[in-house]
Amino acid sequence: MFMDNSGFVGSRLKKAREARGMTAIQLADEIDVKRQAISNYERGKRSPAPHIKDRFCEVLGFPLSFFSVDSSEEDFQGTVFYRSMSAATKRARTRSEVEFEWLVDLVNLSELYVEFPKVNFPKFDVPVDPTKLSVSDIEELAEKTRRFWGLKDGPISNSVWLLENNGAVVVRRNLHADTLHAFSRWANERPYIVLSSNRDCASISRFDLAHELGHLILHRNLPEIYLRDSDYFKLIEKQANQFSAAFQFPQAAFAKEVVRTNLEFFRILKKRWRLSIGMMLKRAKDLYFIDEKRAANLWRSYSRNGWHQREPFDNEIPVEAPKLVRNSLEIIFKSRVSGRQNILDFLNLYHLDVESCAGLPEGFLNPNAAEVHTLRPRLREDVQPYNSDKAGKLIQFPAIDKLEN
Amino acid sequence: MNVLHISDLEEILSNEFSSELEIAALRALDIAYRLTREHVRPPFLDDPEAKDLRGHYLRACVETYWKRFSAECQADRVESRLNRRRNYYHAWVESGRIHLTASAVADQTAKPRKADFRETYASDGQLSLFDGDQLESDDNGDSIYGVLLYGPSKSLFPKFIKIAFPDASRNRYIPIVDLLNKHPGVVDLGSPMEEEFQGEPMPDVIVTPDEEIQEPELPGLRPIPRRVGEEGS
């Protein structure tokens, strides 16, 4: 870390820029300095003049204190699992990672005051090399995970709550790219799952969540280098999908309940299992309930029904909302052990950024927002009889234009 | 005695029953299935009644449009005929020596439902028709009775449409032309997998009980706030 005499930390400028999804050139243009100057500031080779710092605050939307603190440089000791590693999502991924650091800071801060659920995730002896993991291993691990949490083979009523109850931090927020559906990571021995708020379909979101759970369990020890190899990347994505399907719709239940393999039957199953018809179709094929030809026919019908865009019941099944982070903050504020401004000061962020990183409603952390109190009417102690014999005196209010300012 | 083989019949069909007439039959089936899909369903009818009506409605549509389209294609004779008991009509399409009625069957191997008129046409005709793969009959140029086989009638879309001829014993019908294969693209085959009629009663399923997940409890406030960097809870 490099800090100049005024306390300006170059790497924080880079983080701020990445958080806004800006390139160095774009920032240089906005500030009206050369691109090289931005590079020098970020690498700590030069210190920006006070008026340039002000411009950074203005353009990037951070308090000055953000650039003076060296925080969140810690290594979270975990690989980040994205659904897409394409170049198209690179800037969005970087942006999401910066926001993820803020989320971890927020959780760490909250944990000073409240007790989060203890992390209760199974630790299986999973080979580090994903090629050593077979399909049947994954089925078995998904089943073991259910058993670990005391679940049998039925539909999970709320997958987000299940993970939150077992110590995971789950947030649903904007991930800045349509193709970035979710990501997950272990940080400070706690599992984090970030879901995209763009995926407003409950059944797909439940699958995404279990997919990330798959990464957290199957690929916990996977070195990041594997993700840079496209073949490995595809393999681990496939494994997470297999885990998700096996976890959400166990083989035993599938065998018991899927007595017909047509779209109408899957449509009926969807209502109870809250899983997409497409996912069930794929599972039917993977479990050899249907052959290639039959699967192809079903997919054709699926497309013809327009279900790639919207499946039946997608508007009816509610999307599962995370509660843990919001509940924790509410407890903190209610008990007055800390206030909104304290939290923001600690994180050196404005409220919109903290709300965004934790998927909280806009204004939730606004220190200037008026607090809403629920007023309850109280009984008067000196009850006046309704039919008082003292006549009321009529007061004439002056007309508005005669009122003084 | 002249012996007619199946190949001979294929030739007679191709000479005397034009491609236009074959396509007319396919168009009739296409529109009949579509109308049935659109009309025989909730909210117009409840599922059980729709299920009961479906086959009848489909048959009525098939016969109506088959007659209309065949007439447009200059078939020799197109009419509705009464059965022997004079209580039911059936469509009759005649082109050259080929005389056809239409019949729905549950699957490709099923035999059309026994009907007096069908028995009569098959036996009163000129040929006793098939025995094995040949016609052991005088081919004296008389008419040959066949059936436009289609189905299943409970399905939303047709799965097969064929012209078939009864064998000598009339115990089975042997398809000679597979019209769907011969004229692809005329009929909307929809979702071949959706063969089960949507209103079919669902099979009994052993339902796996739900895993009820409790809403997360509100996190407890620490009696003494932890200090930054302090381990454990």
Interface residues (C-beta under 8 A of the other chain):
Chain A: E111 L112 Y113 V114 E115 F116 P117 K118 L151 K152 D153 G154 P155 I156 S157 N158 S159 W161 L162 E164 N165 A253 K256 E257 V259 R260 T261 N262 L263 E264 F265 I268 R272 R294 N297 L298 R300 S301 R304 N305 K323 L324 N327 S328 E330 I331 I332 S335 V337
Chain B: G190 S191 P192 M193 E194 E195 E196 Q198 M202 P203 V205 I206 V207 T208 P209 D210 E211 E212 I213 Q214 E215 P216 L218 P219 G220 L221 R222 P225 R226 R227 V228 S233
